[in-house]
Amino acid sequence: MRFVPLFVLFALASVRAEAPQPQPIFTGTDLTGWNVPEGNDASGWYKAEGGILKIQSDPTQKGSILWTEKTYRDFVITFDFKFGAGTVDSGIHIRNNDQIQIGISGSLKRDMTGSPYVGKYPVEATGVAELLKQDDWNSMKIEARGLRYLVWLNGQQVLDYTSETGIPEGPIGIQLHAGKDMAIDYREIKVAELP
């Protein structure tokens, strides 16, 4: 049996203790902490229900983005999502500018989940077709450190991309694409701010 010096154990314990812990940014009961789009009401768009953020297009299919009130620099966001009815076109906006797609790309007419959208799709996430569950909950983790974005889908890394269009600080957004009749659910939305 090998012995590990005590100072090594203490050093490892202190590193673990300092690791940022994810904090909920969605209460599950209301939209506290978010800038709710004007016109949002119980008939559609964004609502909290039983721990789930339910996103549904309104009758005009206007589309919008639900932004955090807080701004972030380097962070990890984790969440679960589940596709609902219609042609789902959603995503997570990183610091106001770039986006990680969830669902069908309106321009490419195919699923681009996990891929970055920066006015175009510069690269495509890999292995998504084998990992993505169409009728059940999926988990996603996005790490934004500087302009480098790492994405995991259901525990597997699917993207490592460095942006040329990103900005160093801004809010996080959840998109409901305009012109779509769609629904998607999110839950367990948490963020850990990185040192």
C-alpha positions in Angstrom: 0.0 0.0 0.0 1.3 3.4 -0.9 1.3 6.3 1.5 0.4 9.9 0.5 2.0 12.7 2.5 -0.4 14.6 4.7 0.5 18.0 3.0 -0.5 16.5 -0.4 -3.9 15.5 1.1 -4.4 18.9 2.6 -3.5 20.6 -0.7 -5.9 18.5 -2.6 -8.7 19.1 0.0 -8.1 22.9 -0.2 -8.3 22.8 -4.0 -11.6 20.9 -3.8 -12.9 23.3 -1.2 -12.1 26.3 -3.4 -13.8 24.9 -6.5 -16.8 27.1 -7.3 -20.1 25.5 -6.5 -23.0 25.9 -9.0 -25.7 28.1 -7.7 -29.4 28.1 -8.9 -30.3 31.0 -11.1 -33.8 29.8 -11.6 -36.0 29.4 -8.5 -38.4 27.0 -10.0 -41.3 29.0 -8.8 -41.0 32.4 -10.5 -38.7 34.5 -12.7 -36.8 36.3 -10.0 -33.3 37.3 -11.2 -34.4 37.5 -14.9 -35.3 40.4 -17.1 -38.7 39.2 -18.4 -39.5 40.3 -22.0 -42.2 42.9 -22.3 -45.6 41.3 -22.9 -44.7 38.0 -21.2 -47.8 36.6 -19.5 -49.4 33.3 -18.6 -50.5 32.7 -22.2 -47.0 32.0 -23.4 -43.3 32.7 -23.6 -41.7 32.1 -20.2 -43.3 30.8 -17.0 -42.2 28.9 -13.9 -44.3 25.8 -13.1 -43.4 23.0 -10.7 -39.7 23.6 -10.8 -39.7 23.9 -14.6 -39.1 26.9 -16.8 -41.7 26.4 -19.5 -41.1 28.2 -22.8 -43.9 28.4 -25.3 -44.3 30.6 -28.4 -47.2 33.1 -28.1 -49.9 33.2 -30.8 -47.9 35.8 -32.8 -44.7 33.8 -32.6 -42.9 37.0 -31.8 -39.9 35.3 -30.1 -37.6 36.8 -27.5 -34.8 36.2 -25.1 -35.0 35.8 -21.3 -31.9 37.5 -19.9 -30.3 37.2 -16.4 -30.3 40.4 -14.5 -26.7 39.6 -13.5 -23.7 39.8 -15.8 -21.0 37.1 -15.9 -17.4 36.8 -17.0 -16.0 33.2 -16.8 -18.6 30.6 -15.8 -20.1 27.1 -16.0 -23.8 26.8 -16.6 -25.6 23.5 -16.1 -29.2 22.6 -16.9 -31.6 20.0 -18.1 -33.8 20.6 -21.2 -36.7 18.6 -22.8 -38.1 19.2 -26.3 -41.8 20.0 -26.5 -44.2 20.4 -29.4 -43.3 22.0 -32.7 -40.0 22.8 -34.3 -37.8 23.7 -31.3 -35.3 26.4 -31.9 -33.8 27.6 -28.7 -30.4 28.1 -27.1 -28.2 29.6 -24.4 -26.7 33.1 -25.1 -23.3 33.5 -23.7 -22.6 37.0 -22.4 -25.2 38.6 -24.6 -23.4 37.8 -27.9 -22.7 34.2 -28.9 -25.1 31.4 -28.6 -25.0 27.6 -28.0 -27.9 26.2 -30.1 -30.5 23.8 -28.8 -32.8 22.3 -31.4 -33.3 22.8 -35.1 -31.4 25.5 -36.9 -33.8 27.8 -38.8 -31.1 28.4 -41.5 -29.8 24.8 -41.8 -33.1 23.0 -41.2 -31.5 20.4 -39.0 -30.6 19.8 -35.4 -27.6 21.7 -34.3 -27.8 21.2 -30.6 -24.5 22.0 -28.8 -23.1 24.0 -31.7 -22.1 27.7 -31.5 -24.1 30.2 -33.4 -22.3 33.5 -34.0 -24.3 34.9 -36.9 -23.4 31.5 -38.6 -22.4 28.1 -37.5 -18.5 28.1 -37.7 -18.3 24.5 -36.4 -20.7 21.7 -35.5 -20.8 19.8 -32.2 -19.8 16.2 -32.6 -21.7 13.0 -31.6 -24.9 14.8 -30.8 -27.2 12.5 -32.8 -26.2 9.5 -30.7 -26.5 11.3 -27.4 -29.6 13.5 -27.8 -32.9 12.2 -26.3 -35.9 13.6 -28.3 -38.6 12.5 -25.8 -36.8 12.8 -22.4 -34.7 15.1 -20.4 -31.2 16.0 -21.6 -28.4 17.5 -19.5 -26.1 20.1 -20.8 -23.0 21.8 -19.4 -21.4 24.9 -21.0 -18.1 26.3 -19.8 -17.2 29.8 -21.0 -13.7 30.7 -20.0 -12.6 33.8 -21.9 -13.8 33.2 -25.5 -13.3 29.4 -25.3 -16.5 27.5 -25.0 -16.7 23.8 -24.0 -20.0 21.9 -24.2 -21.1 18.6 -22.7 -24.3 16.8 -23.6 -25.5 14.0 -21.3 -22.1 13.7 -19.8 -20.1 13.6 -23.1 -18.0 16.5 -24.4 -19.3 17.6 -27.9 -17.7 21.0 -28.5 -14.4 22.9 -27.9 -14.6 26.2 -29.7 -12.8 29.5 -29.4 -15.0 32.5 -30.5 -13.9 35.5 -32.6 -17.1 37.4 -31.9 -17.6 37.0 -28.1 -17.4 39.6 -25.4 -15.7 39.3 -22.0 -18.7 40.0 -19.8 -22.5 40.1 -20.2 -25.7 38.4 -19.1 -26.8 34.8 -19.9 -29.9 34.4 -22.1 -32.4 31.7 -23.0 -33.8 32.1 -26.5 -37.3 31.5 -27.9 -36.8 31.9 -31.6 -39.2 34.1 -33.5 -41.4 32.6 -36.2 -41.6 29.2 -34.5 -44.6 27.3 -33.1 -42.7 25.5 -30.4 -42.3 24.6 -26.7 -39.2 23.6 -24.7 -38.8 23.0 -20.9 -35.7 23.8 -18.8 -34.9 22.9 -15.2 -32.1 22.8 -12.6 -30.5 25.9 -14.2 -27.3 26.6 -12.2 -24.2 28.7 -12.7 -20.7 28.5 -11.1 -18.6 31.6 -11.6 -15.0 30.7 -12.3 -12.0 32.5 -10.8 
